Amino acid sequence: MKTSDVIRSATRNAFRSKLRTTLTVLSLFVGAFTLTLTTALGAGVNDYVERQVSTLSTGDILLVSPAVSSDTTEGPNEFDPDGRQQASAANPLAGGTLLNQDDIDAIGAIDGVRQVETVSQIQIDWVAASEDSDARFEIDINPTSSIGRSDLVAGAQLDQESAQPQIVLPEDYVKTLGFADPDEAIGETVVLGYSDAEREDAEVEATVVGIARTSLFAAGAGTNASLVAKVADAQAVPGQPRAWPLAVAYLDGSGDGGTVTDADISEVKAELADADLAGQTVEDQLGIVQTVINGIIGVLSAFAIIALIAASFGIVNTLLMSVQERTREIGLMKAMGMSNGRVFGLFSLEAVVIGLLGSALGAFAAIAVGSALAGGLSQTVLADLPGLQILLFEPTGVITVIVIIVLIAFVSGVLPARRAARQDPIESLRYE
């Protein structure tokens, strides 16, 4: 019997008992459907996270903050007045919770650090379309807007070198401030109100250079260095040392074309640790998010795997019954010269056919249902996260699911196929 004949025969024999085969296919269908959806969910969320990270970091920066104490002593620590004085001297504000000028100088002196910028937290009370406008709206300022790139709907990124105060407004402020659309807002001037160090009301004008989509990791409006410096100076308490919650260290790379390598980052992190400072990349800070996401996806996928394991027993049962029902037929085929390997291949292919059918139907059904579901969610529940495709069906992911299920079906068919191949032709012909 030729290979093509074996394949045709296996396909035909798989559906000799239509009801039994259909039930087995449906059990595989459930597993394939669930596994395809969970794979798409993981791909969609991770793709969104990666795109958000790419807007926050260019890969050559470290976010530097005071190191967190790693004291693991059980119970309260004994009071040490000398330790408190040293901490206060090293950092006048809150004893080590903020960076002072000495810390900034230490960061700048580290080999591999090209430039250091402090990140000031400013408080803006309101925004209005003009000085004469009575409509004022609360607004938050993203303190890390100086180190990242906004996910823009219209306009351009902030120019950190410009002396003119600039702002990137969130998309939902466009209509609120009276602009017809994002493009109309570009180039217009808005007024920002805040309280200075003496609790007096003050205002600053800023040019709208961009309109940004809502982001999962960067909330609020973005402001350039000129605007931040102006407000930060006004809100600084006279006579109190300046301190910052965060600093940005721009790194020089040793890789090709000046690319910052993992080794470069590790070296700078080690030197920062020696100075009681902690350095993290944006990817480090968001790593916990992806860990949680992958954990949830793993749990959901585990349920799909359990369904597939249960389905594999169904394949074993289906083919064992098929072997028993076709005992005389197997004996006849072997008596006519069919080798044990061909018989094994015939029954193994039947398992593969069942696995391929169940996995393909489950995967395609998941794509159809998932695409419709993702479209509906993007217009309702996930409308505040533009750009998030909650279910991303990548061809490689779908093919991987199908291949895994076909392999499970093949392995499940090994025992029945082996039993069929070892049948004695004479005894099989006598079987009633």
ZIQUISUL-V868004 format. One record per residue. N is the residue number from 0. PHI is phi as a letter, one per 40 degrees, with the letter a starting at -180 (* if undefined). PSI is psi in whole degrees, -180 to 180 (none if undefined). OMEGA is omega in radians with two decimals (999 if undefined). Layout:
n:N phi:PHI psi:PSI omega:OMEGA
n:N phi:PHI psi:PSI omega:OMEGA
This chain:
n:0 phi:* psi:128 omega:-3.14
n:1 phi:c psi:162 omega:3.13
n:2 phi:c psi:-41 omega:3.12
n:3 phi:c psi:-36 omega:3.10
n:4 phi:c psi:-38 omega:3.11
n:5 phi:c psi:-43 omega:-3.13
n:6 phi:c psi:-46 omega:3.13
n:7 phi:c psi:-42 omega:-3.13
n:8 phi:c psi:-41 omega:3.13
n:9 phi:c psi:-41 omega:3.12
n:10 phi:c psi:-43 omega:-3.13
n:11 phi:c psi:-44 omega:-3.09
n:12 phi:c psi:-27 omega:-3.13
n:13 phi:c psi:-23 omega:-3.08
n:14 phi:b psi:24 omega:3.06
n:15 phi:c psi:-45 omega:3.05
n:16 phi:b psi:91 omega:-2.98
n:17 phi:c psi:-43 omega:-3.10
n:18 phi:c psi:-47 omega:-3.13
n:19 phi:c psi:-44 omega:3.14
n:20 phi:c psi:-39 omega:-3.14
n:21 phi:c psi:-43 omega:3.11
n:22 phi:c psi:-39 omega:3.11
n:23 phi:c psi:-42 omega:3.11
n:24 phi:c psi:-40 omega:-3.13
n:25 phi:c psi:-36 omega:3.11
n:26 phi:c psi:-38 omega:3.06
n:27 phi:c psi:-35 omega:3.13
n:28 phi:d psi:-45 omega:-3.12
n:29 phi:c psi:-46 omega:3.13
n:30 phi:c psi:-44 omega:3.14
n:31 phi:c psi:-41 omega:3.13
n:32 phi:c psi:-49 omega:-3.11
n:33 phi:c psi:-45 omega:-3.11
n:34 phi:c psi:-36 omega:3.10
n:35 phi:c psi:-42 omega:3.13
n:36 phi:c psi:-44 omega:-3.13
n:37 phi:c psi:-36 omega:3.08
n:38 phi:c psi:-42 omega:3.12
n:39 phi:c psi:-37 omega:3.12
n:40 phi:c psi:-46 omega:3.11
n:41 phi:c psi:-43 omega:-3.14
n:42 phi:c psi:-42 omega:-3.11
n:43 phi:c psi:-47 omega:-3.10
n:44 phi:c psi:-44 omega:3.14
n:45 phi:c psi:-36 omega:3.08
n:46 phi:c psi:-42 omega:3.13
n:47 phi:c psi:-44 omega:3.14
n:48 phi:c psi:-44 omega:-3.13
n:49 phi:c psi:-39 omega:3.12
n:50 phi:c psi:-35 omega:3.09
n:51 phi:c psi:-39 omega:3.10
n:52 phi:c psi:-40 omega:-3.12
n:53 phi:c psi:-26 omega:3.10
n:54 phi:c psi:-18 omega:-3.11
n:55 phi:c psi:-26 omega:-3.01
n:56 phi:a psi:144 omega:3.05
n:57 phi:c psi:1 omega:3.09
n:58 phi:g psi:-3 omega:-3.10
n:59 phi:b psi:23 omega:-3.11
n:60 phi:b psi:154 omega:3.00
n:61 phi:b psi:136 omega:3.03
n:62 phi:c psi:119 omega:-3.02
n:63 phi:b psi:133 omega:3.12
n:64 phi:a psi:167 omega:3.07
n:65 phi:c psi:143 omega:-3.13
n:66 phi:c psi:142 omega:3.09
n:67 phi:c psi:136 omega:-3.14
n:68 phi:c psi:136 omega:-3.14
n:69 phi:b psi:23 omega:-3.13
n:70 phi:c psi:123 omega:-3.09
n:71 phi:b psi:13 omega:3.14
n:72 phi:c psi:134 omega:3.13
n:73 phi:c psi:138 omega:3.11
n:74 phi:g psi:177 omega:-3.11
n:75 phi:c psi:149 omega:3.09
n:76 phi:c psi:150 omega:3.09
n:77 phi:c psi:140 omega:-3.09
n:78 phi:c psi:133 omega:3.13
n:79 phi:b psi:100 omega:-3.10
n:80 phi:c psi:-35 omega:3.10
n:81 phi:c psi:-41 omega:3.13
n:82 phi:c psi:-39 omega:3.14
n:83 phi:c psi:-41 omega:-3.14
n:84 phi:c psi:-40 omega:3.13
n:85 phi:c psi:-41 omega:-3.13
n:86 phi:c psi:-41 omega:-3.12
n:87 phi:c psi:-36 omega:3.13
n:88 phi:c psi:-37 omega:-3.12
n:89 phi:c psi:-31 omega:-3.11
n:90 phi:a psi:101 omega:-3.00
n:91 phi:d psi:-29 omega:-3.08
n:92 phi:b psi:117 omega:3.01
n:93 phi:g psi:22 omega:3.00
n:94 phi:f psi:65 omega:3.02
n:95 phi:g psi:1 omega:3.14
n:96 phi:c psi:-14 omega:3.13
n:97 phi:b psi:164 omega:3.08
n:98 phi:c psi:137 omega:3.04
n:99 phi:b psi:-176 omega:-3.06
n:100 phi:c psi:-33 omega:3.10
n:101 phi:c psi:-39 omega:3.11
n:102 phi:c psi:-42 omega:-3.14
n:103 phi:c psi:-42 omega:3.11
n:104 phi:c psi:-38 omega:3.14
n:105 phi:c psi:-38 omega:3.12
n:106 phi:c psi:-44 omega:-3.12
n:107 phi:c psi:-23 omega:-3.10
n:108 phi:c psi:-7 omega:-3.10
n:109 phi:c psi:135 omega:3.09
n:110 phi:c psi:134 omega:3.14
n:111 phi:g psi:-11 omega:3.10
n:112 phi:c psi:118 omega:-3.09
n:113 phi:c psi:-39 omega:-3.04
n:114 phi:a psi:148 omega:3.10
n:115 phi:b psi:132 omega:3.07
n:116 phi:b psi:135 omega:3.08
n:117 phi:c psi:149 omega:3.10
n:118 phi:b psi:112 omega:-3.13
n:119 phi:c psi:138 omega:3.08
n:120 phi:c psi:113 omega:3.12
n:121 phi:b psi:154 omega:-3.12
n:122 phi:b psi:112 omega:3.06
n:123 phi:b psi:129 omega:-3.07
n:124 phi:c psi:-41 omega:-3.07
n:125 phi:a psi:165 omega:3.05
n:126 phi:b psi:143 omega:3.11
n:127 phi:b psi:157 omega:-3.11
n:128 phi:c psi:-26 omega:3.13
n:129 phi:a psi:170 omega:3.13
n:130 phi:c psi:-32 omega:-3.09
n:131 phi:c psi:-7 omega:-3.08
n:132 phi:c psi:135 omega:3.08
n:133 phi:c psi:-12 omega:-3.12
n:134 phi:c psi:109 omega:3.14
n:135 phi:b psi:141 omega:-3.04
n:136 phi:b psi:141 omega:3.09
n:137 phi:c psi:147 omega:3.13
n:138 phi:a psi:142 omega:3.07
n:139 phi:b psi:148 omega:3.12
n:140 phi:b psi:129 omega:3.10
n:141 phi:c psi:114 omega:-3.05
n:142 phi:c psi:-20 omega:-3.10
n:143 phi:c psi:16 omega:-3.11
n:144 phi:c psi:-19 omega:-3.13
n:145 phi:c psi:-14 omega:-3.08
n:146 phi:b psi:-4 omega:-3.07
n:147 phi:b psi:-179 omega:3.11
n:148 phi:b psi:133 omega:-3.13
n:149 phi:c psi:152 omega:3.04
n:150 phi:c psi:92 omega:-2.91
n:151 phi:c psi:142 omega:2.94
n:152 phi:c psi:-38 omega:3.13
n:153 phi:a psi:161 omega:3.08
n:154 phi:g psi:-155 omega:-3.05
n:155 phi:b psi:170 omega:3.11
n:156 phi:c psi:163 omega:3.10
n:157 phi:c psi:141 omega:3.05
n:158 phi:c psi:102 omega:-3.07
n:159 phi:c psi:-15 omega:3.14
n:160 phi:c psi:-10 omega:-3.08
n:161 phi:c psi:141 omega:3.07
n:162 phi:c psi:-13 omega:3.14
n:163 phi:c psi:126 omega:3.10
n:164 phi:d psi:131 omega:-3.11
n:165 phi:b psi:156 omega:3.14
n:166 phi:a psi:144 omega:2.97
n:167 phi:b psi:114 omega:-3.06
n:168 phi:c psi:145 omega:2.97
n:169 phi:c psi:152 omega:-3.04
n:170 phi:d psi:-34 omega:-3.07
n:171 phi:c psi:-2 omega:3.06
n:172 phi:c psi:-9 omega:-3.07
n:173 phi:c psi:-58 omega:-3.14
n:174 phi:c psi:-37 omega:-3.10
n:175 phi:c psi:-38 omega:-3.12
n:176 phi:c psi:3 omega:3.04
n:177 phi:g psi:13 omega:3.10
n:178 phi:c psi:143 omega:-3.08
n:179 phi:c psi:-39 omega:-3.13
n:180 phi:a psi:170 omega:-3.11
n:181 phi:d psi:-39 omega:-3.12
n:182 phi:c psi:-35 omega:-3.13
n:183 phi:c psi:-29 omega:-3.11
n:184 phi:c psi:-24 omega:-3.09
n:185 phi:c psi:129 omega:3.13
n:186 phi:g psi:-11 omega:3.12
n:187 phi:c psi:161 omega:3.14
n:188 phi:b psi:133 omega:3.06
n:189 phi:b psi:162 omega:-3.12
n:190 phi:b psi:132 omega:3.11
n:191 phi:b psi:131 omega:3.13
n:192 phi:b psi:141 omega:-3.14
n:193 phi:a psi:171 omega:3.08
n:194 phi:b psi:133 omega:-3.13
n:195 phi:c psi:-172 omega:-3.06
n:196 phi:c psi:-25 omega:-3.14
n:197 phi:c psi:14 omega:3.12
n:198 phi:g psi:25 omega:3.06
n:199 phi:c psi:145 omega:3.12
n:200 phi:c psi:137 omega:3.12
n:201 phi:a psi:160 omega:-3.11
n:202 phi:b psi:154 omega:3.05
n:203 phi:a psi:139 omega:3.10
n:204 phi:c psi:145 omega:3.13
n:205 phi:b psi:144 omega:3.11
n:206 phi:c psi:132 omega:3.10
n:207 phi:c psi:115 omega:-3.14
n:208 phi:b psi:-16 omega:-3.11
n:209 phi:a psi:159 omega:3.04
n:210 phi:b psi:126 omega:-3.02
n:211 phi:b psi:147 omega:3.02
n:212 phi:c psi:159 omega:3.03
n:213 phi:c psi:133 omega:-3.10
n:214 phi:b psi:150 omega:3.13
n:215 phi:c psi:-27 omega:-3.00
n:216 phi:b psi:-5 omega:-3.09
n:217 phi:b psi:89 omega:-3.10
n:218 phi:c psi:150 omega:3.07
n:219 phi:g psi:180 omega:-3.13
n:220 phi:c psi:156 omega:3.08
n:221 phi:b psi:140 omega:3.13
n:222 phi:b psi:149 omega:-3.13
n:223 phi:c psi:174 omega:-3.03
n:224 phi:c psi:-35 omega:-3.11
n:225 phi:c psi:-45 omega:-3.14
n:226 phi:c psi:-44 omega:-3.14
n:227 phi:c psi:-44 omega:-3.12
n:228 phi:c psi:-41 omega:-3.11
n:229 phi:c psi:-47 omega:-3.12
n:230 phi:c psi:-40 omega:-3.13
n:231 phi:c psi:-40 omega:3.11
n:232 phi:c psi:-39 omega:-3.13
n:233 phi:c psi:-30 omega:-3.10
n:234 phi:c psi:-4 omega:3.12
n:235 phi:c psi:134 omega:3.14
n:236 phi:c psi:123 omega:-3.13
n:237 phi:d psi:135 omega:3.10
n:238 phi:g psi:-10 omega:3.13
n:239 phi:c psi:133 omega:-3.12
n:240 phi:d psi:143 omega:3.11
n:241 phi:c psi:141 omega:3.12
n:242 phi:a psi:154 omega:-3.06
n:243 phi:b psi:144 omega:3.12
n:244 phi:c psi:-21 omega:-2.99
n:245 phi:a psi:150 omega:3.02
n:246 phi:b psi:153 omega:-3.14
n:247 phi:b psi:121 omega:3.11
n:248 phi:b psi:119 omega:3.09
n:249 phi:c psi:129 omega:-2.99
n:250 phi:b psi:150 omega:2.95
n:251 phi:c psi:136 omega:-3.10
n:252 phi:c psi:150 omega:3.10
n:253 phi:b psi:-1 omega:-3.12
n:254 phi:c psi:-177 omega:3.14
n:255 phi:d psi:132 omega:3.12
n:256 phi:g psi:21 omega:3.14
n:257 phi:g psi:17 omega:-3.14
n:258 phi:c psi:136 omega:3.10
n:259 phi:c psi:122 omega:-3.11
n:260 phi:c psi:169 omega:3.08
n:261 phi:c psi:-34 omega:3.12
n:262 phi:c psi:-40 omega:3.10
n:263 phi:c psi:-46 omega:-3.12
n:264 phi:c psi:-42 omega:-3.13
n:265 phi:c psi:-40 omega:-3.14
n:266 phi:c psi:-44 omega:-3.13
n:267 phi:c psi:-40 omega:3.11
n:268 phi:c psi:-40 omega:-3.13
n:269 phi:c psi:-42 omega:3.13
n:270 phi:c psi:-35 omega:3.08
n:271 phi:c psi:-40 omega:3.13
n:272 phi:c psi:-38 omega:3.11
n:273 phi:c psi:-26 omega:3.12
n:274 phi:c psi:17 omega:-3.13
n:275 phi:g psi:37 omega:3.09
n:276 phi:b psi:157 omega:-3.14
n:277 phi:b psi:131 omega:3.11
n:278 phi:b psi:134 omega:3.12
n:279 phi:b psi:142 omega:2.96
n:280 phi:c psi:166 omega:3.08
n:281 phi:c psi:-37 omega:3.13
n:282 phi:c psi:-36 omega:3.09
n:283 phi:c psi:-45 omega:-3.09
n:284 phi:c psi:-33 omega:-3.12
n:285 phi:c psi:-3 omega:-3.12
n:286 phi:d psi:-36 omega:-3.13
n:287 phi:c psi:-33 omega:3.12
n:288 phi:c psi:-48 omega:-3.13
n:289 phi:c psi:-32 omega:3.09
n:290 phi:c psi:-44 omega:3.12
n:291 phi:c psi:-43 omega:-3.14
n:292 phi:c psi:-48 omega:-3.13
n:293 phi:c psi:-34 omega:3.09
n:294 phi:c psi:-44 omega:3.12
n:295 phi:c psi:-44 omega:3.12
n:296 phi:c psi:-38 omega:3.12
n:297 phi:c psi:-41 omega:3.12
n:298 phi:c psi:-44 omega:3.13
n:299 phi:c psi:-40 omega:3.13
n:300 phi:c psi:-31 omega:3.13
n:301 phi:c psi:-38 omega:3.10
n:302 phi:c psi:-38 omega:3.12
n:303 phi:c psi:-40 omega:3.12
n:304 phi:c psi:-39 omega:3.10
n:305 phi:c psi:-41 omega:3.11
n:306 phi:c psi:-37 omega:-3.14
n:307 phi:c psi:-36 omega:3.09
n:308 phi:c psi:-42 omega:3.09
n:309 phi:c psi:-39 omega:3.13
n:310 phi:c psi:-32 omega:-3.14
n:311 phi:c psi:-35 omega:3.07
n:312 phi:c psi:-32 omega:3.07
n:313 phi:c psi:-38 omega:3.10
n:314 phi:c psi:-44 omega:3.11
n:315 phi:d psi:-46 omega:-3.13
n:316 phi:c psi:-43 omega:-3.13
n:317 phi:c psi:-46 omega:-3.08
n:318 phi:c psi:-33 omega:3.08
n:319 phi:c psi:-41 omega:3.10
n:320 phi:c psi:-36 omega:3.11
n:321 phi:c psi:-41 omega:3.11
n:322 phi:c psi:-44 omega:-3.13
n:323 phi:c psi:-42 omega:-3.13
n:324 phi:c psi:-27 omega:-3.05
n:325 phi:b psi:28 omega:-3.11
n:326 phi:d psi:-48 omega:3.14
n:327 phi:c psi:-38 omega:3.13
n:328 phi:c psi:-41 omega:3.11
n:329 phi:c psi:-43 omega:3.11
n:330 phi:c psi:-39 omega:3.13
n:331 phi:c psi:-44 omega:-3.14
n:332 phi:c psi:-41 omega:-3.14
n:333 phi:c psi:-33 omega:3.09
n:334 phi:c psi:-28 omega:3.13
n:335 phi:c psi:5 omega:3.03
n:336 phi:h psi:5 omega:3.14
n:337 phi:c psi:128 omega:-3.06
n:338 phi:c psi:164 omega:3.09
n:339 phi:c psi:-38 omega:3.13
n:340 phi:c psi:-39 omega:3.12
n:341 phi:c psi:-40 omega:3.12
n:342 phi:c psi:-45 omega:3.09
n:343 phi:d psi:-45 omega:3.14
n:344 phi:c psi:-36 omega:-3.12
n:345 phi:c psi:-49 omega:-3.09
n:346 phi:c psi:-31 omega:3.07
n:347 phi:c psi:-40 omega:3.13
n:348 phi:c psi:-32 omega:3.07
n:349 phi:c psi:-41 omega:3.09
n:350 phi:c psi:-41 omega:3.13
n:351 phi:c psi:-41 omega:3.12
n:352 phi:c psi:-45 omega:3.13
n:353 phi:c psi:-43 omega:3.13
n:354 phi:c psi:-42 omega:-3.14
n:355 phi:c psi:-42 omega:-3.13
n:356 phi:c psi:-48 omega:-3.14
n:357 phi:c psi:-43 omega:-3.11
n:358 phi:c psi:-41 omega:-3.14
n:359 phi:c psi:-45 omega:3.13
n:360 phi:c psi:-43 omega:3.13
n:361 phi:c psi:-42 omega:-3.13
n:362 phi:c psi:-45 omega:-3.12
n:363 phi:c psi:-36 omega:3.07
n:364 phi:c psi:-39 omega:3.11
n:365 phi:c psi:-40 omega:3.12
n:366 phi:c psi:-43 omega:-3.12
n:367 phi:c psi:-50 omega:-3.12
n:368 phi:c psi:-44 omega:-3.11
n:369 phi:c psi:-39 omega:3.12
n:370 phi:c psi:-43 omega:3.11
n:371 phi:c psi:-41 omega:3.14
n:372 phi:c psi:-43 omega:-3.14
n:373 phi:c psi:-40 omega:3.11
n:374 phi:c psi:-41 omega:3.12
n:375 phi:c psi:-41 omega:-3.14
n:376 phi:c psi:-36 omega:-3.13
n:377 phi:c psi:-23 omega:3.13
n:378 phi:c psi:-10 omega:-3.07
n:379 phi:b psi:-90 omega:-3.03
n:380 phi:c psi:-39 omega:-3.06
n:381 phi:b psi:20 omega:-3.10
n:382 phi:c psi:-26 omega:-3.14
n:383 phi:c psi:-1 omega:3.11
n:384 phi:b psi:70 omega:-3.13
n:385 phi:c psi:142 omega:-3.12
n:386 phi:g psi:-10 omega:3.12
n:387 phi:c psi:113 omega:3.01
n:388 phi:c psi:98 omega:-2.95
n:389 phi:c psi:-31 omega:3.09
n:390 phi:b psi:109 omega:-3.12
n:391 phi:b psi:108 omega:-3.10
n:392 phi:c psi:96 omega:3.11
n:393 phi:c psi:137 omega:-3.13
n:394 phi:d psi:-41 omega:-3.13
n:395 phi:c psi:-37 omega:3.13
n:396 phi:c psi:-43 omega:3.14
n:397 phi:c psi:-44 omega:3.14
n:398 phi:c psi:-40 omega:3.12
n:399 phi:c psi:-42 omega:3.12
n:400 phi:c psi:-46 omega:-3.13
n:401 phi:c psi:-44 omega:-3.13
n:402 phi:c psi:-42 omega:-3.14
n:403 phi:c psi:-44 omega:-3.11
n:404 phi:c psi:-38 omega:3.09
n:405 phi:c psi:-40 omega:3.10
n:406 phi:c psi:-41 omega:3.09
n:407 phi:c psi:-42 omega:3.12
n:408 phi:c psi:-41 omega:3.13
n:409 phi:c psi:-47 omega:3.13
n:410 phi:c psi:-39 omega:3.13
n:411 phi:c psi:-29 omega:-3.11
n:412 phi:c psi:-5 omega:-3.09
n:413 phi:c psi:-45 omega:-3.10
n:414 phi:c psi:-50 omega:3.09
n:415 phi:c psi:-40 omega:-3.12
n:416 phi:c psi:-39 omega:3.12
n:417 phi:c psi:-39 omega:3.12
n:418 phi:c psi:-40 omega:3.12
n:419 phi:c psi:-40 omega:-3.09
n:420 phi:c psi:-26 omega:-3.09
n:421 phi:c psi:5 omega:3.12
n:422 phi:c psi:137 omega:3.04
n:423 phi:c psi:125 omega:-3.06
n:424 phi:d psi:-39 omega:-3.09
n:425 phi:c psi:-47 omega:3.12
n:426 phi:c psi:-36 omega:-3.13
n:427 phi:c psi:-40 omega:3.14
n:428 phi:c psi:-26 omega:3.13
n:429 phi:c psi:-10 omega:-3.04
n:430 phi:c psi:135 omega:3.11
n:431 phi:b psi:none omega:999
